[in-house]
Amino acid sequence: MKKTVKLFKSLSDETRLRILVLLLEHGELCICDLMTSLEQPQSTVSRHVAYLKNSGWLQDRRGGVWMYYSIRPGLSGLFIELSALVRSRCSELPECAADRERLLAYKREKNCI
């Protein structure tokens, strides 16, 4: 039961939901991508990403000076059900749509797309 409670708590914050939506839609992103998309400082984004990682949602890898995050492969059970729900219900919210637009503009600027 404690793991289930921790999982639901990880979804109880707007910033964490927005991060999950971005990662579910765009795959691996670095902290700089998330900072730009969310318009939040590195410390805030890193704290929320760490919470999601400790809850079992994310994996990370270091690439130079940046950390890159993605949805942990092999999620099962409740994680899969909740990720589908988060993606379908949250991705069209105005905040998430704005995050997506900022990310795409940032990637165009960096010539990533």
N, C-alpha and C positions, 0 to 999 in steps of 0.2 A: 504494500500500500504506500510506503514512503516514496518509492520510485515514481509512482503514479502522481502523488501530490507534488513532487519536485517537477515533474514534467508539466503539469498544469500551471504551476507557479511560474515556470519559464515563459509561459504565454500570457502572463498577466500584466505585461508592460507594453505600451504602444511602440516604443523604440525597438524592443526585441521582436515584436510582430513585423514591423517594417523591415528589419534586417532579414528575418526569415523569408519574407516575400521576395526581397531582392535576390537572395541566394537561391531560392526555389526557381525563380524565373531566369536568372542569368548565370547560374553555376558559380564557379570560383571567382571571388572578388577580394581585392586587397583592402586593407584598412583605409587607404586613401580614397578608394572608390566609395566605400561606405560613408566616410566623413563628408565627401562632396554631396552624395545623394541625400543624406539625412540632414545636411547643414548643421552638423554637431561636431564638437571638438574631439580630437583623438582620444582623450581620456574617457569621455563618455561612451564613445563607440566601443573602445576596447573593453570597458567594464561590462557592457551588455553582451558583447561577443564572448567574453570569458564565461559569463553566466550561462549562455546557450551551449557553449562547449562543455562545461561541467555538468549540464543537464543531459548530455548525450546527443544533442542535435548536430554538432559541428565537428569537423576535423580541421587541422591547420597545417601549414607548411611555411617555412621561411624561404623567401626569395630576395636575396640581398638584404636591404635594410627594412623591407616590408614583410608583414605577415599576411598570408593569403588564407582565406576561409572558404569552406564549402560544406554542403550538407554531407554528413557522414554516410558513406555508402553502407548498404546492408541494413538500413533501418527496417524494423519489423513491427508488427502489431499496431499498437496505439500510435507510435510515431508516424507510421504511414497514413493511418486514418486522419490524424490531426494535421499532417502536412498537406494532405489533399484539401481538407476543410479550410485551413489557413489560406492556401493559394486561391481556392475558388471564392471564398467570402471576402478576403481582404485585398486582393490584388486590384480590384476596381474602386476601392475607396479613394477619395480625392487625395489624401496624404500619400498613399502608395503610388498613385498615378503620377503625382508630382515628383516623387522620389525616382521613379522610372525615367521620367523626362530629364531630370538633372543628371542621372547616370549616363543616359544615352548622349546628352550634349557633352558631358565631360569626356566620354570615350571618343566621340567625334573629334573633339579638340586635341586629344592625345593621339589621334590617328589609329585608334584601336579597332574601329569598325569601318 
